[in-house]
Amino acid sequence: RYLLTPGPTPVPPEVLAALAEPVIHHRARDYREIYERCLARLREVYRTEHDVLMFTTSGTGAFESAVANLTSPGDRQLVLSAGNFGERWAGMVKAFGADLVHERLDWGETPEPEDLRSALADAGDVSVVYLTHSETSTGVVCDLQALSPIAKEAGALVVVDAVSSLGAVPVETDAWGIDVVVSGSQKALMCPPGVAFVSVAPTALEAAARATAPRYVLDWERTRKAQAKLDAPFTPAVSIVRALDVALGLLLDEGLETAFDRHARLGRACREGAKAMGLELFSPDEDRSAVVTAIRAPDGVDATRVVASLRERFGITIANGQGELKGEIFRIGHIGWFDVFDITTALAAVELTLADAGAEIERGIAVTRALEAWAEHTPV
């Protein structure tokens, strides 16, 4: 069976083996050693010297922690969205009673610095700007390095969804001046779902101390104080943390720059293979879009049926479109524990499925072109 969605993603055998170890107590010495090492490794992956807080939740819980800890009712906050997960930011901001300014771009559009600059100029005084680094509903990865300074210049905190990008494409938390970055275990970090993370700069902690929205389990200060003593305020997912420690070790042993290059090459191979079949890309044709490749279904072909056929005939799970794109596109993920063989397997199965569905595609060249693209060592 092949799992090629943009999350959850495949888990290496070493990580699965760690999950099978006996359960240990979260205040025992052996767990504290794992916990300490895991938190240090997270800071290294985040490229931050500040706290990375860990919560037993999905990535969406990390989203909610950011909104809950930075919001007082009536605060003006801006969301720049161009897909499903940007919409999720907007929904949460509204739920917590903030004065939402929602700069909504078309799904599949890449947010540009001028989009944010214009939105901030129209919005007036904004306390927080929420950005989505990798929008997995469309395959777009924005230029976070260019967007972050614009929000900072406006005096706003910068909060970033890096759930699918952390570990796959560069995220320079401190160097780019990002106040909060949220992520999760089940994407490029090659671990099962269950734990999520939030990097918090001192600016974010200061703002959280002033915010009045209710929070308890996801309270940053409660979690930060506990982690400082290598403790957790509530029972953590000890087995997943143990597995995450192994997964982070594998990632750091590979080297972050090497991992970034691998993901860029995987994305390039997937895009070139799809184009060789004559398919139209929905996601941008650029190396930055290294998380997931979104492909338009050919005329007369329902992407929902393509996804179902791949799963039923070949045991290959890819992703349908979300929201308004359901049935219009299909998405092949390539973050985490992947090599080019996985991409060529998916492309070959897509070719067979589309041909059987009557689509007019080029036969027999997708895999060859993907392998050629993989072999091209173009600087990222």
N, C-alpha and C positions, 0 to 999 in steps of 0.2 A: 504494500500500500504506500502511496506517495501523498504527502501533505504539502501542497504548494499554495497555500493561502498566505496573505500578509499577516497572519496571526490567528490562532496559535501556530507555531512553526515546529519542525522536527527537533527532537531532543537527542543529543549524542549519547551513545551507550554508557559512557562514563558518568553522565549526569543521571541517567536512569538508574544506574547501579547505586548511586548515592541515595536515591529515593527509597531504595530497598533496605537500607541500613536500619537497625532498630531505632525506634523513636527515643529521643533523649529529652530530659527536662530542660526547659528554657532558662533556668537559673543555675544549671550545673556548669562546672568549669569547662567541660569539653564543648558545650554549646557556646559559651561565652567566647572561647578562642575562635570558633568558626564565625561567630557574629562579628567579632572585631575585625577579622581578616576580610570578611565580606564587605563591611562598611568602608574599609580602606580601599578595597578594589573598586567599589562603586565610585568613590571620589576620583580614582584614577581614570575610570571610563568616562565619567562626567567632565573630567578635566577641570576640577574645582578644588579649592582648598577649604571650602565651607562645608557645612553639614549637609549630608544626604540622609533624609529621614526615610525610614522603611515602614510600610503599612501592610497588614494582611488584607489585601483587597485586589481588585483588578485595576487596570490603568485608569478606569473611570473614577475609581475611588480617589486616586491621586489628583485627578481633575477637581473633584469635589473638595478635597482638602485645600487646594489653592484658592478656590472661590470662597470657601467658608472662612478661611483665615485672613483673607485680604479685603473682606467686604463689610461695610456698614450700610444698613438700608438707606437708599437714596444716593449712594456714591455713583458718580458717573464713570462707567467703565466701557471700554471699546473692544469689540471683537471684530477682527478681520477674517472673514471666512470665504472659502471657495470650494466647499464640499461638506460631507456629512459630519466630520469631526469638528470642523469649525462651527457648524450648527449646534453641536453638543455644548461647546463653550457658551454659546449664546443662550441656550436653554437653561444652563446652570446659573449663569449670571442673573437672568431674569428670575429664576426660582428663589434666589437669595435676596431679592428685593433691591438690587442695584438699578440705577438708571442706565439701561442698556443703550449703547450706540452701536448698531450693527451695520458694519460696512460689508455688504454681501456681494461678492463677485459671482460670476457664472461658474458652475461646477466645471472643473477642468482648466480654469484660468489660473495662471501663476500670479500670485500677489506681487506687485512691484512696489518699490519704495514710494513712488508718487501716489499710489493708491492709499498708502498709510498716511503720508504727509497731508494729502488733501482731506482725508477723513478726520484727522486730528485738528486741522485748521477749522473745519466746519463744526466740530464737536465742542470746542471750548476746553474747559478745564477737565481733564481726564485723569483718574488716579491709577488705573491699570489698563494695559493693553494685552490682550490674549492673542497669541499667534499659534498656528498649526504648522510645525516644521515639515512633516511628511504627511500629506493628506492621502491616506491609503484608499479612500473611495475613488480617487481619480488618478493616482500615481504621481501627482505633483509634489516635488520637494522644493520649497521656496528658498530664497537666498536670505537666510536668517542673519548672516553677518551684515547685510545691507539694511535690513529692516529694523534690527534692534536699536541702533543709534538714533533713529528717527523718533522712536517712542521715548527714549531717554532724553533727547533734546526737548521734548514736550513736557518733561517732568513726570512722566508716568513710569510705573513699574512695568517690567516686561516679563510676562508669563508665557512659557512655551510648552506646547504638547510635542514631546519627543518620544512618544510611546513606541513608535515603529522606527524612528531614525537613530536612536542612541545605540551605538555599536556598529551601525551600518554605514552611516555617512558622518562627516565631521560635525561635532557639536562642541564648541569651545565656550563652555559656560562662563568662565571668568574672563577670558580674553575678549569676548563679545559683549560683556557687560550685562548678561542676562540675570535677572533677579531670581527667577523660579523656573526650573525645568522639571516636568513630570515625565515619568516613564514606567514601564512594566516589565515583568519577567519573561513574558511569553512571545517576544518578538525576536529581535536580533541577539538578545542575551541567551537564547537557546535553552530555555527553562520552561517547565509547565506554568500555566497561569496560577496566580495566587498571591503574589507579592508585587507591590508597586512602590515607587520611589519619588521623592521630591527633593531637589536641591534647593536650599534656601540661603540666599545671601543675607548679610546683616541688614541690608535695606529692607528686605522682605520680612525679617523677624521683627524689626522695629514697627513696620506697618501693621503686622499681625497683632502686636501688643495693643494697638489703638483700635483695631476693628471690633465691632460689636455683634456680628452675626453669630448665631449659636453654633458650637461644635463641641464634640466630646471625644469620641474615639479617634477622630481625625485631627485633633488639636496638635498643632506644631510644637508648642512650648512643652506640653506634657510629654510628647514623644522625644523631643530634643533632650530634656532633662534626664529621661530614662536611658537614652542611648549614651549619654555622657558617662553613665555608670555601667555600661555594657548590659543594660537591662531593656525591657520593653514594658510599656504601661499595661499591655494586655497580652494574652498568650499569642505568640507569633506562630507562623506556619513553619515549625522547626525543620520538617523534612524538606520543604521547598527551599528554605534558606540554606540548608546543607547542600542541596543540589545546585543552587545558584552559586555558591562558593566555588564549586567545581567548574561550572560553566564560565564564570568570570575568569577563572584561572586559565581555561582553554583559550578564551578570547585574548587575554593579555599575553599569553605565551605566543600566540600567533603574531601579536603586535597590532595595535589599532590602525596604524597606517596600512599595514598589509591587509587587514580586514576591509578597510575602506576601498582599497584597490580591487580586492576580490569581488566585493559587492558591485562596484562600478562595471567590472568586466562581465559579471553575471547578467546585469541589466542590459548591457550592450549586446550580449549574445542573444538574449531573449527578444529584444527589439529587432535585431537584424534577422533572426529566424522568422519572426512574424512577418516582417516586410517582404522577405524572400517568397513567402506564400502568396503575396499580393494583398495582405491584410492591412487595414488602416489603423495606425496607433491612435489611441485617445490620450494617453499620457504623453508628456513631452519627450522628444527624441534627443535626450541629452544625458550625459553621464551622471549628473546630479540626481536624476530619477532612478536611483539604484535600489529602491525598496520593493516596488511592485510595478509590473508592466500592465497597463490597461489597454485592451484591444477592442476595437469595434467589431461586432458580429457582422458578417457579410449580409448584404441585402437578402431578405427572405429567410434569414436564420435567426431563431430566438436564442439568445445567449443562455437563457435558463435551461433550455434543452441541451445545449452544448455542455454546460456544467454537469447536468444530471447524467448525460451519456458517458462522460469521462469517468465519473465516479462508478457507475454501474458496470461499464465494460472493462475498464482498465484499473480500477482501484485508485484513480488519481483525483484528488480533491483540489480544485481551484475555486476561485470566488466569482460569484455573480456581481453585477453592478448593484449599487445601493440606491435607495430612493428613486428619483426620477430616471436613473440610469439602469435600473433593473431590467434585464432582458435585452438591453442595448449593447452592453459591453461585458466582457469577461476579464478577470484579472489573475495574473500569474505572479505569485509572490516569490521572492528570492532573497530573503533576509535570514540570517542565522546560519544554521548548519547545512549549507548547500555547496554543491560543486557543479561544474558544467554538465555532468552526466544527468543530473536531475532536470536541468533546463532542456536538454535535448530529448529526454524521455517525454516531458510534457509537450514539447513542440511536435514530436512525432505522433503522439496521441491526438493532439488538436487537429493535425493534418488529416488523420484517418476519420475522425469524427465529422469534420466539416465536409470532406469529400462524400461521405455516406449521406450527409444531409443535403447533398446536391449543390453545394457552393462551388463557384468557379474559382479555384485556387491553383497555384503552381504546385505540382507534386514532386517530391523527392529531393528538394534543395534546401529546405529549412534547416535541417540538422547540419548539413555541410556548412552553410553560411554562418550558423551559430558558432560552430567550432572555429571557423576562421576568425570571427569577431572576438571570441574568447582568447585566441592566441595573439591578438594585436595588443601590444603593451603600450597603448597610448597614455601619456601622462594624464592623471586625473586632477 
